[in-house]
Amino acid sequence: MHWVLFFDGECGFCSHSVQRLIKFDRHKVIFFSRLQGELAAKHGLASYAEKGGGSMVILRQPDAKIFTHSDAAIELARALGGIWKLTIIAKWIPKAWRDAGYSFVARRRHWLSRKLAPTCQLPTAELAQRFID
């Protein structure tokens, strides 16, 4: 099984987060695609990149189930496996609360990108294989 993480390709914070995720994904089961790309448009996901409250989106293969907001973060941790699977306990927190926390960060991601990741890094040739559009 593999997952496709759709992220805001115009957000430095999001790009920085992808670079960190690549380091944690030892089994190389997560692939990446920009929400502004053709694959996101094909699945009707482009609106999730909206500047006011964007969201990463997880597309799980082979069942094509889509996860957004806090559910996407939990599914992402599940995909990473190992100690990350412990985040499944976050499912016990009411979804409205989880999504409120997620949205709090999402609304501030452009500000955070100036603080944490002012520039985007280009992937190496090896990592470029995990980016699809």
Rosetta constraint file for C-alpha pairs under 8 A:
AtomPair CA 1 CA 29 HARMONIC 7.15 0.50
AtomPair CA 1 CA 60 HARMONIC 7.73 0.50
AtomPair CA 1 CA 61 HARMONIC 5.89 0.50
AtomPair CA 1 CA 62 HARMONIC 6.53 0.50
AtomPair CA 2 CA 29 HARMONIC 4.73 0.50
AtomPair CA 2 CA 30 HARMONIC 5.87 0.50
AtomPair CA 2 CA 31 HARMONIC 7.51 0.50
AtomPair CA 2 CA 60 HARMONIC 6.41 0.50
AtomPair CA 2 CA 61 HARMONIC 5.49 0.50
AtomPair CA 2 CA 62 HARMONIC 7.55 0.50
AtomPair CA 2 CA 79 HARMONIC 7.81 0.50
AtomPair CA 3 CA 29 HARMONIC 6.27 0.50
AtomPair CA 3 CA 30 HARMONIC 4.86 0.50
AtomPair CA 3 CA 31 HARMONIC 6.12 0.50
AtomPair CA 3 CA 58 HARMONIC 6.62 0.50
AtomPair CA 3 CA 59 HARMONIC 5.68 0.50
AtomPair CA 3 CA 60 HARMONIC 4.56 0.50
AtomPair CA 3 CA 61 HARMONIC 5.76 0.50
AtomPair CA 3 CA 79 HARMONIC 7.28 0.50
AtomPair CA 4 CA 30 HARMONIC 5.71 0.50
AtomPair CA 4 CA 31 HARMONIC 4.65 0.50
AtomPair CA 4 CA 32 HARMONIC 5.43 0.50
AtomPair CA 4 CA 33 HARMONIC 6.90 0.50
AtomPair CA 4 CA 58 HARMONIC 5.71 0.50
AtomPair CA 4 CA 59 HARMONIC 5.08 0.50
AtomPair CA 4 CA 60 HARMONIC 6.48 0.50
AtomPair CA 4 CA 61 HARMONIC 7.81 0.50
AtomPair CA 5 CA 30 HARMONIC 6.76 0.50
AtomPair CA 5 CA 31 HARMONIC 6.09 0.50
AtomPair CA 5 CA 32 HARMONIC 4.84 0.50
AtomPair CA 5 CA 33 HARMONIC 6.22 0.50
AtomPair CA 5 CA 56 HARMONIC 6.92 0.50
AtomPair CA 5 CA 57 HARMONIC 5.87 0.50
AtomPair CA 5 CA 58 HARMONIC 4.73 0.50
AtomPair CA 5 CA 59 HARMONIC 6.54 0.50
AtomPair CA 6 CA 32 HARMONIC 5.93 0.50
AtomPair CA 6 CA 33 HARMONIC 4.81 0.50
AtomPair CA 6 CA 34 HARMONIC 5.33 0.50
AtomPair CA 6 CA 35 HARMONIC 5.40 0.50
AtomPair CA 6 CA 40 HARMONIC 7.16 0.50
AtomPair CA 6 CA 56 HARMONIC 5.64 0.50
AtomPair CA 6 CA 57 HARMONIC 5.04 0.50
AtomPair CA 6 CA 58 HARMONIC 6.23 0.50
AtomPair CA 6 CA 59 HARMONIC 7.81 0.50
AtomPair CA 7 CA 14 HARMONIC 6.36 0.50
AtomPair CA 7 CA 15 HARMONIC 7.66 0.50
AtomPair CA 7 CA 32 HARMONIC 7.50 0.50
AtomPair CA 7 CA 33 HARMONIC 6.49 0.50
AtomPair CA 7 CA 34 HARMONIC 5.09 0.50
AtomPair CA 7 CA 35 HARMONIC 5.38 0.50
AtomPair CA 7 CA 49 HARMONIC 7.32 0.50
AtomPair CA 7 CA 55 HARMONIC 7.34 0.50
AtomPair CA 7 CA 56 HARMONIC 4.90 0.50
AtomPair CA 7 CA 57 HARMONIC 6.77 0.50
AtomPair CA 8 CA 14 HARMONIC 6.09 0.50
AtomPair CA 8 CA 15 HARMONIC 7.56 0.50
AtomPair CA 8 CA 34 HARMONIC 5.74 0.50
AtomPair CA 8 CA 35 HARMONIC 5.33 0.50
AtomPair CA 8 CA 36 HARMONIC 7.02 0.50
AtomPair CA 8 CA 49 HARMONIC 5.27 0.50
AtomPair CA 8 CA 54 HARMONIC 7.58 0.50
AtomPair CA 8 CA 55 HARMONIC 7.79 0.50
AtomPair CA 8 CA 56 HARMONIC 7.12 0.50
AtomPair CA 9 CA 14 HARMONIC 7.09 0.50
AtomPair CA 9 CA 15 HARMONIC 6.51 0.50
AtomPair CA 9 CA 34 HARMONIC 4.94 0.50
AtomPair CA 9 CA 35 HARMONIC 6.55 0.50
AtomPair CA 9 CA 36 HARMONIC 6.69 0.50
AtomPair CA 10 CA 15 HARMONIC 7.96 0.50
AtomPair CA 11 CA 15 HARMONIC 6.25 0.50
AtomPair CA 11 CA 109 HARMONIC 7.37 0.50
AtomPair CA 11 CA 110 HARMONIC 6.23 0.50
AtomPair CA 11 CA 113 HARMONIC 6.88 0.50
AtomPair CA 12 CA 16 HARMONIC 6.00 0.50
AtomPair CA 12 CA 110 HARMONIC 7.11 0.50
AtomPair CA 12 CA 113 HARMONIC 4.84 0.50
AtomPair CA 12 CA 114 HARMONIC 7.50 0.50
AtomPair CA 12 CA 117 HARMONIC 5.47 0.50
AtomPair CA 12 CA 118 HARMONIC 6.11 0.50
AtomPair CA 12 CA 119 HARMONIC 6.13 0.50
AtomPair CA 12 CA 120 HARMONIC 5.71 0.50
AtomPair CA 13 CA 17 HARMONIC 6.13 0.50
AtomPair CA 13 CA 109 HARMONIC 5.89 0.50
AtomPair CA 13 CA 110 HARMONIC 6.69 0.50
AtomPair CA 13 CA 112 HARMONIC 6.22 0.50
AtomPair CA 13 CA 113 HARMONIC 4.16 0.50
AtomPair CA 13 CA 114 HARMONIC 7.87 0.50
AtomPair CA 13 CA 116 HARMONIC 6.78 0.50
AtomPair CA 13 CA 117 HARMONIC 5.67 0.50
AtomPair CA 13 CA 118 HARMONIC 7.95 0.50
AtomPair CA 14 CA 18 HARMONIC 6.27 0.50
AtomPair CA 14 CA 109 HARMONIC 7.52 0.50
AtomPair CA 14 CA 113 HARMONIC 7.80 0.50
AtomPair CA 15 CA 19 HARMONIC 6.41 0.50
AtomPair CA 15 CA 120 HARMONIC 6.19 0.50
AtomPair CA 15 CA 121 HARMONIC 7.58 0.50
AtomPair CA 16 CA 20 HARMONIC 6.43 0.50
AtomPair CA 16 CA 116 HARMONIC 7.98 0.50
AtomPair CA 16 CA 117 HARMONIC 5.96 0.50
AtomPair CA 16 CA 120 HARMONIC 6.90 0.50
AtomPair CA 16 CA 121 HARMONIC 7.68 0.50
AtomPair CA 17 CA 21 HARMONIC 6.18 0.50
AtomPair CA 18 CA 22 HARMONIC 6.21 0.50
AtomPair CA 18 CA 32 HARMONIC 7.88 0.50
AtomPair CA 19 CA 23 HARMONIC 6.80 0.50
AtomPair CA 19 CA 121 HARMONIC 7.99 0.50
AtomPair CA 20 CA 24 HARMONIC 6.66 0.50
AtomPair CA 21 CA 25 HARMONIC 6.09 0.50
AtomPair CA 22 CA 26 HARMONIC 7.87 0.50
AtomPair CA 22 CA 28 HARMONIC 7.80 0.50
AtomPair CA 22 CA 30 HARMONIC 8.00 0.50
AtomPair CA 24 CA 80 HARMONIC 6.99 0.50
AtomPair CA 25 CA 29 HARMONIC 6.97 0.50
AtomPair CA 25 CA 30 HARMONIC 7.00 0.50
AtomPair CA 25 CA 80 HARMONIC 5.57 0.50
AtomPair CA 26 CA 80 HARMONIC 7.64 0.50
AtomPair CA 27 CA 80 HARMONIC 7.74 0.50
AtomPair CA 29 CA 79 HARMONIC 7.21 0.50
AtomPair CA 29 CA 80 HARMONIC 7.78 0.50
AtomPair CA 30 CA 79 HARMONIC 7.37 0.50
AtomPair CA 30 CA 130 HARMONIC 7.54 0.50
AtomPair CA 31 CA 130 HARMONIC 4.85 0.50
AtomPair CA 31 CA 131 HARMONIC 5.86 0.50
AtomPair CA 31 CA 132 HARMONIC 7.11 0.50
AtomPair CA 32 CA 130 HARMONIC 6.12 0.50
AtomPair CA 32 CA 131 HARMONIC 4.66 0.50
AtomPair CA 32 CA 132 HARMONIC 6.07 0.50
AtomPair CA 33 CA 37 HARMONIC 6.94 0.50
AtomPair CA 33 CA 39 HARMONIC 7.35 0.50
AtomPair CA 33 CA 40 HARMONIC 7.45 0.50
AtomPair CA 33 CA 131 HARMONIC 5.64 0.50
AtomPair CA 33 CA 132 HARMONIC 5.13 0.50
AtomPair CA 33 CA 133 HARMONIC 5.49 0.50
AtomPair CA 34 CA 40 HARMONIC 7.05 0.50
AtomPair CA 34 CA 133 HARMONIC 6.86 0.50
AtomPair CA 35 CA 39 HARMONIC 7.99 0.50
AtomPair CA 35 CA 40 HARMONIC 5.23 0.50
AtomPair CA 35 CA 41 HARMONIC 7.57 0.50
AtomPair CA 35 CA 45 HARMONIC 6.54 0.50
AtomPair CA 35 CA 46 HARMONIC 5.04 0.50
AtomPair CA 35 CA 47 HARMONIC 7.89 0.50
AtomPair CA 35 CA 48 HARMONIC 7.11 0.50
AtomPair CA 35 CA 49 HARMONIC 6.01 0.50
AtomPair CA 36 CA 40 HARMONIC 6.65 0.50
AtomPair CA 36 CA 41 HARMONIC 7.32 0.50
AtomPair CA 36 CA 46 HARMONIC 5.80 0.50
AtomPair CA 36 CA 49 HARMONIC 7.46 0.50
AtomPair CA 37 CA 41 HARMONIC 6.43 0.50
AtomPair CA 37 CA 46 HARMONIC 7.77 0.50
AtomPair CA 37 CA 133 HARMONIC 5.41 0.50
AtomPair CA 38 CA 42 HARMONIC 6.07 0.50
AtomPair CA 38 CA 133 HARMONIC 5.65 0.50
AtomPair CA 39 CA 43 HARMONIC 6.45 0.50
AtomPair CA 39 CA 132 HARMONIC 7.72 0.50
AtomPair CA 39 CA 133 HARMONIC 5.28 0.50
AtomPair CA 40 CA 44 HARMONIC 6.05 0.50
AtomPair CA 40 CA 45 HARMONIC 4.94 0.50
AtomPair CA 40 CA 46 HARMONIC 5.58 0.50
AtomPair CA 40 CA 133 HARMONIC 7.75 0.50
AtomPair CA 41 CA 45 HARMONIC 5.85 0.50
AtomPair CA 41 CA 46 HARMONIC 5.51 0.50
AtomPair CA 45 CA 57 HARMONIC 7.75 0.50
AtomPair CA 48 CA 53 HARMONIC 7.94 0.50
AtomPair CA 48 CA 54 HARMONIC 5.12 0.50
AtomPair CA 48 CA 55 HARMONIC 5.28 0.50
AtomPair CA 48 CA 56 HARMONIC 7.07 0.50
AtomPair CA 48 CA 57 HARMONIC 7.57 0.50
AtomPair CA 49 CA 53 HARMONIC 7.70 0.50
AtomPair CA 49 CA 54 HARMONIC 4.57 0.50
AtomPair CA 49 CA 55 HARMONIC 6.20 0.50
AtomPair CA 49 CA 56 HARMONIC 7.68 0.50
AtomPair CA 50 CA 54 HARMONIC 4.83 0.50
AtomPair CA 51 CA 107 HARMONIC 7.34 0.50
AtomPair CA 52 CA 106 HARMONIC 7.95 0.50
AtomPair CA 52 CA 107 HARMONIC 5.55 0.50
AtomPair CA 53 CA 103 HARMONIC 6.17 0.50
AtomPair CA 53 CA 106 HARMONIC 5.38 0.50
AtomPair CA 53 CA 107 HARMONIC 4.62 0.50
AtomPair CA 54 CA 103 HARMONIC 7.79 0.50
AtomPair CA 54 CA 106 HARMONIC 5.73 0.50
AtomPair CA 54 CA 107 HARMONIC 6.95 0.50
AtomPair CA 55 CA 68 HARMONIC 6.56 0.50
AtomPair CA 55 CA 69 HARMONIC 5.54 0.50
AtomPair CA 55 CA 103 HARMONIC 7.89 0.50
AtomPair CA 55 CA 106 HARMONIC 6.58 0.50
AtomPair CA 56 CA 68 HARMONIC 6.31 0.50
AtomPair CA 56 CA 69 HARMONIC 6.47 0.50
AtomPair CA 56 CA 72 HARMONIC 6.88 0.50
AtomPair CA 57 CA 66 HARMONIC 6.94 0.50
AtomPair CA 57 CA 67 HARMONIC 5.76 0.50
AtomPair CA 57 CA 68 HARMONIC 4.78 0.50
AtomPair CA 57 CA 69 HARMONIC 7.09 0.50
AtomPair CA 57 CA 72 HARMONIC 5.93 0.50
AtomPair CA 58 CA 66 HARMONIC 5.66 0.50
AtomPair CA 58 CA 67 HARMONIC 5.04 0.50
AtomPair CA 58 CA 68 HARMONIC 6.48 0.50
AtomPair CA 58 CA 72 HARMONIC 5.48 0.50
AtomPair CA 58 CA 75 HARMONIC 7.44 0.50
AtomPair CA 58 CA 76 HARMONIC 7.22 0.50
AtomPair CA 59 CA 64 HARMONIC 5.84 0.50
AtomPair CA 59 CA 65 HARMONIC 5.78 0.50
AtomPair CA 59 CA 66 HARMONIC 4.66 0.50
AtomPair CA 59 CA 67 HARMONIC 6.53 0.50
AtomPair CA 60 CA 64 HARMONIC 5.21 0.50
AtomPair CA 60 CA 65 HARMONIC 5.33 0.50
AtomPair CA 60 CA 66 HARMONIC 6.43 0.50
AtomPair CA 61 CA 65 HARMONIC 7.25 0.50
AtomPair CA 67 CA 71 HARMONIC 5.63 0.50
AtomPair CA 67 CA 72 HARMONIC 4.65 0.50
AtomPair CA 67 CA 75 HARMONIC 7.31 0.50
AtomPair CA 68 CA 72 HARMONIC 4.58 0.50
AtomPair CA 68 CA 73 HARMONIC 7.79 0.50
AtomPair CA 69 CA 73 HARMONIC 6.72 0.50
AtomPair CA 69 CA 99 HARMONIC 6.05 0.50
AtomPair CA 69 CA 102 HARMONIC 6.31 0.50
AtomPair CA 69 CA 103 HARMONIC 7.53 0.50
AtomPair CA 70 CA 74 HARMONIC 6.32 0.50
AtomPair CA 70 CA 95 HARMONIC 7.57 0.50
AtomPair CA 70 CA 98 HARMONIC 5.76 0.50
AtomPair CA 70 CA 99 HARMONIC 5.28 0.50
AtomPair CA 70 CA 102 HARMONIC 5.87 0.50
AtomPair CA 71 CA 75 HARMONIC 6.09 0.50
AtomPair CA 72 CA 76 HARMONIC 5.94 0.50
AtomPair CA 73 CA 77 HARMONIC 6.31 0.50
AtomPair CA 74 CA 78 HARMONIC 6.29 0.50
AtomPair CA 74 CA 87 HARMONIC 6.26 0.50
AtomPair CA 74 CA 88 HARMONIC 6.14 0.50
AtomPair CA 74 CA 90 HARMONIC 7.40 0.50
AtomPair CA 74 CA 91 HARMONIC 7.82 0.50
AtomPair CA 75 CA 79 HARMONIC 6.16 0.50
AtomPair CA 76 CA 80 HARMONIC 6.35 0.50
AtomPair CA 77 CA 81 HARMONIC 6.49 0.50
AtomPair CA 77 CA 84 HARMONIC 5.03 0.50
AtomPair CA 77 CA 85 HARMONIC 5.74 0.50
AtomPair CA 77 CA 87 HARMONIC 6.58 0.50
AtomPair CA 77 CA 88 HARMONIC 7.87 0.50
AtomPair CA 78 CA 84 HARMONIC 6.42 0.50
AtomPair CA 78 CA 85 HARMONIC 4.81 0.50
AtomPair CA 78 CA 87 HARMONIC 7.65 0.50
AtomPair CA 78 CA 88 HARMONIC 7.21 0.50
AtomPair CA 79 CA 85 HARMONIC 7.92 0.50
AtomPair CA 80 CA 84 HARMONIC 6.26 0.50
AtomPair CA 80 CA 85 HARMONIC 7.37 0.50
AtomPair CA 81 CA 85 HARMONIC 5.23 0.50
AtomPair CA 89 CA 93 HARMONIC 7.86 0.50
AtomPair CA 90 CA 98 HARMONIC 7.90 0.50
AtomPair CA 91 CA 95 HARMONIC 7.37 0.50
AtomPair CA 93 CA 97 HARMONIC 6.85 0.50
AtomPair CA 93 CA 98 HARMONIC 6.54 0.50
AtomPair CA 94 CA 98 HARMONIC 6.41 0.50
AtomPair CA 95 CA 99 HARMONIC 5.90 0.50
AtomPair CA 96 CA 100 HARMONIC 6.05 0.50
AtomPair CA 97 CA 101 HARMONIC 6.36 0.50
AtomPair CA 98 CA 102 HARMONIC 6.23 0.50
AtomPair CA 99 CA 103 HARMONIC 5.91 0.50
AtomPair CA 100 CA 104 HARMONIC 6.09 0.50
AtomPair CA 101 CA 105 HARMONIC 6.67 0.50
AtomPair CA 102 CA 106 HARMONIC 6.14 0.50
AtomPair CA 103 CA 107 HARMONIC 5.91 0.50
AtomPair CA 104 CA 108 HARMONIC 6.72 0.50
AtomPair CA 105 CA 109 HARMONIC 6.02 0.50
AtomPair CA 108 CA 112 HARMONIC 6.11 0.50
AtomPair CA 109 CA 113 HARMONIC 5.98 0.50
AtomPair CA 110 CA 114 HARMONIC 6.75 0.50
AtomPair CA 111 CA 115 HARMONIC 6.85 0.50
AtomPair CA 112 CA 116 HARMONIC 5.90 0.50
AtomPair CA 112 CA 117 HARMONIC 7.61 0.50
AtomPair CA 113 CA 117 HARMONIC 4.77 0.50
AtomPair CA 113 CA 118 HARMONIC 5.58 0.50
AtomPair CA 114 CA 118 HARMONIC 4.70 0.50
AtomPair CA 123 CA 127 HARMONIC 5.53 0.50
AtomPair CA 123 CA 128 HARMONIC 5.53 0.50
AtomPair CA 124 CA 128 HARMONIC 5.97 0.50
AtomPair CA 125 CA 129 HARMONIC 6.98 0.50
AtomPair CA 126 CA 130 HARMONIC 7.88 0.50
AtomPair CA 127 CA 131 HARMONIC 7.24 0.50
